[in-house]
Amino acid sequence: MLNGFTGSSNYVASDDLMNSVNVAMALKKPLLIKGEPGTGKTMLAEAIAESLGLELIIWNIKSTTKAQDGLYVYDTVQRLYDSQFGEGDVADISKEAAAKGKWAFVSDYARFYILYHNGGIYLDTDVQILKSLNPFLKHHSFSGFESKDRVAPGLILGAEKGCSLMKKLMNSYHERHFINQNGLLNEKTVVSYMTEELVSEGLILNGELQNIHDFIVYPIDFFSPKSLETGKLKITSNTYSIHHYAGSWMSNTSRLKRYVYLLIAKVPFVYKMYNKIYRKY
């Protein structure tokens, strides 16, 4: 049991004040101290902590602070994230994205980390599987074209443990930051990073089947029968899955632009003119 408060070496408390503190401790109730700035409220708290040999925890509140904010909150997602990666293994860009609640960008790094260390197949949560993926297990690593000029690891990304490409992509994230020096967010997608890396390795942007140093890139209709630009679905006999493009990574501005573009795509003449003037693929 804690001893009563009698003041400290740097704080002489009156009998009434000591009684108030001791009664609050005995009842295990909070003690509200009111007073103008500079009248010694914080000094009293420091004196109580010193006298009782306890740590002083300061919680600065404001008009929008809620009582619940002072309670311990168990962040399940963050705890899972911490358990998967050692502190020294997590790229700064991933930590910064997590701090901003941009979980889609955290998964950009996580997919490469997990596949390199464990092997397996990664899929975005908005991917619908239509047929067994067993035919692709023969590959060392593979993914697919989202369009003629983009390879999207969110469609599907498979790799054996220790895949050199997964290691290279994983390590590249250690050189980046999610929060730029000007304070703006780096929302360049994993699609861009991966496509650029594959092009540097010899990939030709034509949407056709290719083998880039044992990394197989499949044509569009295998894993991306739904167009990101128009939302139109074209399933073929080759189709194994559909990416429904939930776009959780998008900013509100990007979502609005995409919505407008999808509306334009419904009018063939306007869509053709828009692409001719503004779009470059």
C-alpha positions as CSV (number, residue, x, y, z in Angstrom):
1,M,0.0,0.0,0.0
2,L,1.2,3.5,-0.8
3,N,2.4,5.8,1.9
4,G,0.5,9.1,2.4
5,F,1.5,12.3,0.8
6,T,3.4,14.7,3.1
7,G,5.0,17.0,0.6
8,S,8.5,16.7,-0.9
9,S,12.0,18.2,-0.7
10,N,11.0,21.0,-3.1
11,Y,7.3,21.4,-2.2
12,V,5.8,22.3,1.2
13,A,2.1,21.5,1.2
14,S,-0.5,22.8,3.6
15,D,-2.4,20.4,5.9
16,D,-5.6,20.9,3.8
17,L,-3.8,20.1,0.6
18,M,-2.1,17.0,2.0
19,N,-5.5,15.8,3.3
20,S,-7.2,16.3,-0.1
21,V,-4.4,14.4,-1.8
22,N,-4.5,11.5,0.7
23,V,-8.3,11.3,0.7
24,A,-8.3,11.0,-3.2
25,M,-5.7,8.3,-3.0
26,A,-7.6,6.4,-0.3
27,L,-10.8,6.5,-2.3
28,K,-8.9,5.8,-5.6
29,K,-10.5,8.8,-7.2
30,P,-9.1,11.5,-9.4
31,L,-8.3,14.9,-7.8
32,L,-9.1,18.0,-9.8
33,I,-6.8,21.0,-9.1
34,K,-8.0,24.3,-10.4
35,G,-6.0,27.5,-10.6
36,E,-4.5,30.2,-12.9
37,P,-1.4,29.5,-14.9
38,G,1.8,29.6,-12.7
39,T,0.0,28.9,-9.4
40,G,1.8,25.5,-8.9
41,K,-0.6,22.8,-10.2
42,T,2.1,21.0,-12.1
43,M,4.6,21.4,-9.2
44,L,2.1,19.7,-6.9
45,A,1.8,16.8,-9.3
46,E,5.6,16.5,-9.5
47,A,5.8,16.6,-5.7
48,I,3.2,13.9,-5.3
49,A,5.1,11.7,-7.8
50,E,8.4,12.3,-6.1
51,S,7.1,11.7,-2.6
52,L,5.5,8.4,-3.5
53,G,8.3,7.3,-5.8
54,L,6.0,7.1,-8.8
55,E,6.4,8.1,-12.5
56,L,4.6,11.3,-13.4
57,I,2.7,10.9,-16.7
58,I,1.6,14.2,-18.2
59,W,-1.4,14.2,-20.5
60,N,-2.0,17.6,-22.2
61,I,-5.7,17.9,-23.1
62,K,-7.6,20.4,-25.3
63,S,-11.2,21.2,-26.0
64,T,-11.6,18.3,-28.4
65,T,-10.1,15.7,-26.0
66,K,-12.4,12.8,-25.0
67,A,-12.2,10.8,-21.8
68,Q,-11.7,7.7,-24.0
69,D,-8.5,9.1,-25.4
70,G,-6.9,8.5,-22.0
71,L,-7.6,4.8,-22.1
72,Y,-5.4,2.1,-23.5
73,V,-6.5,1.2,-27.0
74,Y,-5.4,-2.1,-28.5
75,D,-4.6,-1.6,-32.1
76,T,-5.1,-5.1,-33.6
77,V,-3.8,-4.2,-37.1
78,Q,-0.7,-2.4,-35.7
79,R,0.0,-5.4,-33.4
80,L,-0.2,-7.8,-36.3
81,Y,2.0,-5.5,-38.3
82,D,4.6,-5.4,-35.5
83,S,4.5,-9.2,-35.1
84,Q,5.2,-9.8,-38.7
85,F,8.2,-7.5,-39.0
86,G,11.1,-6.9,-36.7
87,E,11.8,-3.3,-35.9
88,G,15.0,-3.3,-37.9
89,D,13.3,-4.9,-41.0
90,V,10.6,-2.3,-41.6
91,A,11.3,0.3,-44.2
92,D,10.7,3.9,-43.2
93,I,8.3,4.4,-46.0
94,S,6.1,1.6,-44.6
95,K,6.3,3.0,-41.0
96,E,5.3,6.5,-42.3
97,A,2.4,5.1,-44.3
98,A,1.2,3.2,-41.3
99,A,1.4,6.3,-39.1
100,K,-0.9,8.1,-41.7
101,G,-3.3,5.2,-41.7
102,K,-2.5,4.5,-45.4
103,W,-2.6,0.7,-45.0
104,A,-2.6,0.0,-48.8
105,F,0.8,1.6,-49.0
106,V,2.0,-0.5,-46.1
107,S,1.1,-3.6,-48.0
108,D,3.3,-2.4,-50.9
109,Y,6.4,-3.2,-48.9
110,A,4.8,-6.1,-46.9
111,R,4.0,-8.2,-50.0
112,F,7.7,-8.2,-51.2
113,Y,9.0,-8.9,-47.6
114,I,6.6,-11.8,-47.0
115,L,7.2,-13.4,-50.5
116,Y,10.9,-13.1,-50.2
117,H,11.1,-14.6,-46.7
118,N,8.3,-17.2,-47.1
119,G,7.2,-17.6,-50.7
120,G,3.6,-17.9,-51.7
121,I,1.0,-16.0,-53.7
122,Y,-0.2,-12.5,-52.9
123,L,-3.6,-11.1,-53.9
124,D,-5.3,-7.8,-53.1
125,T,-8.4,-8.2,-51.0
126,D,-10.6,-7.1,-53.9
127,V,-9.5,-9.9,-56.2
128,Q,-12.1,-12.6,-57.1
129,I,-10.7,-16.0,-57.9
130,L,-12.5,-17.9,-60.7
131,K,-10.3,-20.9,-61.2
132,S,-7.6,-22.8,-59.4
133,L,-4.2,-21.2,-59.4
134,N,-2.4,-24.5,-59.4
135,P,-1.2,-24.2,-63.0
136,F,1.0,-21.3,-62.0
137,L,2.8,-23.1,-59.1
138,K,5.4,-24.4,-61.6
139,H,6.8,-20.9,-61.9
140,H,9.7,-19.4,-59.9
141,S,7.8,-16.2,-59.9
142,F,4.9,-14.5,-61.8
143,S,2.4,-11.7,-62.1
144,G,0.3,-10.1,-64.9
145,F,-0.3,-7.1,-67.1
146,E,-3.0,-4.8,-65.8
147,S,-2.9,-2.9,-69.1
148,K,-0.4,-2.8,-72.0
149,D,1.9,-0.5,-70.1
150,R,1.4,-1.7,-66.5
151,V,2.3,-4.8,-64.5
152,A,0.2,-4.8,-61.3
153,P,1.3,-7.0,-58.3
154,G,-2.1,-6.4,-56.8
155,L,-3.7,-8.6,-59.4
156,I,-1.6,-11.5,-58.3
157,L,2.1,-11.9,-57.4
158,G,3.6,-15.3,-56.9
159,A,7.2,-16.1,-55.9
160,E,9.3,-18.8,-54.4
161,K,11.1,-18.2,-51.1
162,G,14.4,-16.3,-51.7
163,C,13.3,-14.8,-55.1
164,S,15.9,-12.3,-56.1
165,L,13.4,-9.9,-57.7
166,M,11.3,-9.8,-54.5
167,K,14.5,-9.0,-52.6
168,K,15.4,-6.2,-55.0
169,L,12.0,-4.7,-54.8
170,M,11.8,-5.1,-51.0
171,N,15.2,-3.4,-50.6
172,S,14.3,-0.5,-52.9
173,Y,11.7,0.6,-50.4
174,H,14.4,1.2,-47.8
175,E,15.6,4.1,-50.0
176,R,12.2,5.8,-50.1
177,H,9.9,7.9,-47.8
178,F,6.2,8.1,-47.7
179,I,6.3,11.7,-46.3
180,N,8.3,14.0,-48.5
181,Q,10.5,16.8,-47.2
182,N,7.8,19.3,-48.2
183,G,5.3,17.4,-46.1
184,L,3.3,16.0,-49.0
185,L,2.7,12.3,-49.3
186,N,4.5,10.1,-51.7
187,E,1.6,8.2,-53.2
188,K,3.4,6.7,-56.1
189,T,1.9,3.2,-56.5
190,V,3.6,-0.2,-56.3
191,V,2.4,-0.7,-59.9
192,S,4.7,2.1,-61.0
193,Y,7.6,0.9,-59.0
194,M,7.3,-2.7,-60.2
195,T,6.7,-1.9,-63.8
196,E,9.7,0.4,-63.9
197,E,11.9,-2.3,-62.3
198,L,10.7,-4.9,-64.9
199,V,11.3,-2.6,-67.8
200,S,14.9,-2.0,-66.6
201,E,15.2,-5.8,-66.6
202,G,14.0,-6.0,-70.2
203,L,10.2,-6.1,-70.1
204,I,8.5,-4.9,-73.3
205,L,5.3,-2.9,-72.6
206,N,2.9,-4.7,-75.0
207,G,0.6,-6.7,-72.7
208,E,1.9,-10.0,-74.0
209,L,3.3,-13.1,-72.3
210,Q,6.9,-12.6,-71.4
211,N,9.7,-14.3,-69.3
212,I,12.0,-11.8,-67.6
213,H,14.7,-13.8,-65.9
214,D,12.3,-16.5,-64.7
215,F,9.6,-13.9,-63.8
216,I,6.6,-14.7,-65.9
217,V,4.3,-11.9,-66.9
218,Y,0.9,-13.0,-68.2
219,P,-1.3,-11.1,-70.7
220,I,-4.1,-8.8,-69.5
221,D,-7.0,-11.3,-69.8
222,F,-5.5,-13.8,-67.3
223,F,-5.8,-11.7,-64.2
224,S,-7.2,-8.3,-65.3
225,P,-10.3,-8.8,-67.4
226,K,-11.9,-5.7,-65.8
227,S,-10.6,-2.4,-67.1
228,L,-9.4,0.1,-64.5
229,E,-10.2,3.0,-66.8
230,T,-13.7,2.0,-68.0
231,G,-14.8,-0.7,-65.5
232,K,-15.8,-2.9,-68.4
233,L,-15.4,-6.7,-67.9
234,K,-14.2,-9.0,-70.6
235,I,-13.7,-12.6,-69.4
236,T,-12.0,-15.1,-71.7
237,S,-11.1,-18.8,-71.5
238,N,-7.7,-17.6,-70.1
239,T,-9.2,-15.7,-67.2
240,Y,-8.4,-16.9,-63.7
241,S,-9.3,-13.9,-61.6
242,I,-10.9,-10.5,-61.5
243,H,-9.5,-7.4,-59.8
244,H,-12.4,-5.3,-58.8
245,Y,-10.3,-2.1,-58.1
246,A,-11.7,-1.0,-54.7
247,G,-9.0,1.7,-54.8
248,S,-8.5,2.0,-51.0
249,W,-5.2,3.8,-51.6
250,M,-6.8,6.7,-53.6
251,S,-7.1,10.2,-52.2
252,N,-10.5,11.8,-52.4
253,T,-9.4,13.8,-55.4
254,S,-8.2,10.7,-57.2
255,R,-11.5,9.0,-56.4
256,L,-13.5,11.9,-57.9
257,K,-11.3,11.9,-61.0
258,R,-11.9,8.2,-61.5
259,Y,-15.6,8.5,-61.0
260,V,-15.8,11.3,-63.6
261,Y,-13.7,9.2,-66.0
262,L,-16.0,6.2,-65.6
263,L,-18.9,8.4,-66.4
264,I,-17.1,9.7,-69.5
265,A,-16.4,6.1,-70.5
266,K,-20.1,5.3,-70.8
267,V,-20.4,7.7,-73.7
268,P,-18.2,6.3,-76.6
269,F,-17.8,9.6,-78.6
270,V,-16.9,11.6,-75.5
271,Y,-14.6,8.8,-74.2
272,K,-12.7,8.7,-77.5
273,M,-12.3,12.5,-77.6
274,Y,-11.1,12.6,-74.0
275,N,-8.5,9.9,-74.6
276,K,-7.3,11.7,-77.7
277,I,-6.8,15.0,-75.9
278,Y,-5.8,14.1,-72.3
279,R,-4.8,10.4,-72.0
280,K,-1.5,8.9,-72.9
281,Y,-1.1,5.2,-72.6
